[in-house]
Amino acid sequence: MWRAAMSEEVGKAVQSVLERVNQAAARRPKALPSVPPRLVAVSKTKPPDMVVEAYRQGQRNFGENYVNELVDKASDPLILESCPEIKWHFIGHLQKNNVNKLLGVPNLFLVETVDSAKLADKVNSSWQRLRGASTQRLKVMVQINTSGEQSKHGLPPEDTVNTVKHIVSQCPALHFSGLMTIGRYGYDLALGPNPDFQMLLSRRQEVCDSLKLPPEEVELSMGMSTDFEHAIEVGSTNVRVGSIIFGNREYPNSAANTPIPSPAPSPAPSPEKTSKTVSEEAAKKMHHLTVSEH
Ligand SMILES: *Cc1c(COP(=O)(O)O)cnc(C)c1O
């Protein structure tokens, strides 16, 4: 019973988010590269069966932000058997001592969080060793700390061009795919376009100008559950969406699980509820859905 109900919810939520992704892409100004956005379903803290359920709905790209969790999930027998075409994105902070472990992950598709030339060198040399006879380059993105917050990882924006140059010229086993940012949480869109996203766009322009790269070939990974539609409208090609697909995350021993002092802060709308309402609408329009894969 519980499993059946859960599966249905995940399936509907994926469909609904995909529909919103495609609608947002249709609203994108013509001046932006018309790269179809890719939906990355962020499955961190969620069990393998939820991943399988989303996969059954046609979802192929999934994201995780802890190396150990990704290793476990990607090697889970159920996932290996049921999801042969899965594409894993690593979206968490990467430490040099974890690189080998990460690169051993089956079906690893894209490492979104390279944030220094030294880390790029390490990923490059590990991939050269691990890929053996294969000439397949590993896709990487460069993570930029667009908000300048101490708590956020990523390169200072002014180091973007040099780091990308380094990857392109010194790391032959890597394929530079684009720029990624997390940005400030809870930005109020009533104030105008999100400055973190604008910053990532202007750094891409700079990269394209100095390295003579076409903008269609430099992706932007930005936008999460609360702001992926805005992110797409301003040019995101890769949105990382977790809680509105899989429900809220529960972290044992985290602040989120400690009793809320009174007066309680006003609760955020329940993601389960939100996705249910939209997914009912989505279900009616299901024939419009297209899955963007690239
Ligand atoms: C968890 C996570 C997400 C997804 O966040 P939601 O708000 O649940 O959509 C996206 N990007 C990164 C880097 C994350 O760690």
The ligand as an SDF file (V2000), in Angstrom:
LIG
                    3D

 15 15  0  0  0  0  0  0  0  0999 V2000
   19.7280   19.3800   -2.6870 C   0  0  0  0  0  0  0  0  0  0  0  0
   20.2170   20.1360   -3.8370 C   0  0  0  0  0  0  0  0  0  0  0  0
   19.3460   20.5620   -4.8530 C   0  0  0  0  0  0  0  0  0  0  0  0
   17.8440   20.3010   -4.8360 C   0  0  0  0  0  0  0  0  0  0  0  0
   17.2020   21.1120   -3.8970 O   0  0  0  0  0  0  0  0  0  0  0  0
   15.5930   21.1790   -3.8090 P   0  0  0  0  0  0  0  0  0  0  0  0
   15.3550   22.4630   -3.1360 O   0  0  0  0  0  0  0  0  0  0  0  0
   15.1790   20.0040   -3.0070 O   0  0  0  0  0  0  0  0  0  0  0  0
   15.0660   21.1420   -5.1850 O   0  0  0  0  0  0  0  0  0  0  0  0
   19.8870   21.2410   -5.9280 C   0  0  0  0  0  0  0  0  0  0  0  0
   21.2100   21.5070   -6.0200 N   0  0  0  0  0  0  0  0  0  0  0  0
   22.0700   21.1230   -5.0550 C   0  0  0  0  0  0  0  0  0  0  0  0
   23.5160   21.4470   -5.2200 C   0  0  0  0  0  0  0  0  0  0  0  0
   21.6130   20.4360   -3.9410 C   0  0  0  0  0  0  0  0  0  0  0  0
   22.4810   20.0640   -2.9970 O   0  0  0  0  0  0  0  0  0  0  0  0
  1  2  1  0
  2  3  1  0
  2 14  2  0
  3  4  1  0
  3 10  2  0
  4  5  1  0
  5  6  1  0
  6  7  2  0
  6  8  1  0
  6  9  1  0
 10 11  1  0
 11 12  2  0
 12 13  1  0
 12 14  1  0
 14 15  1  0
M  END
$$$$
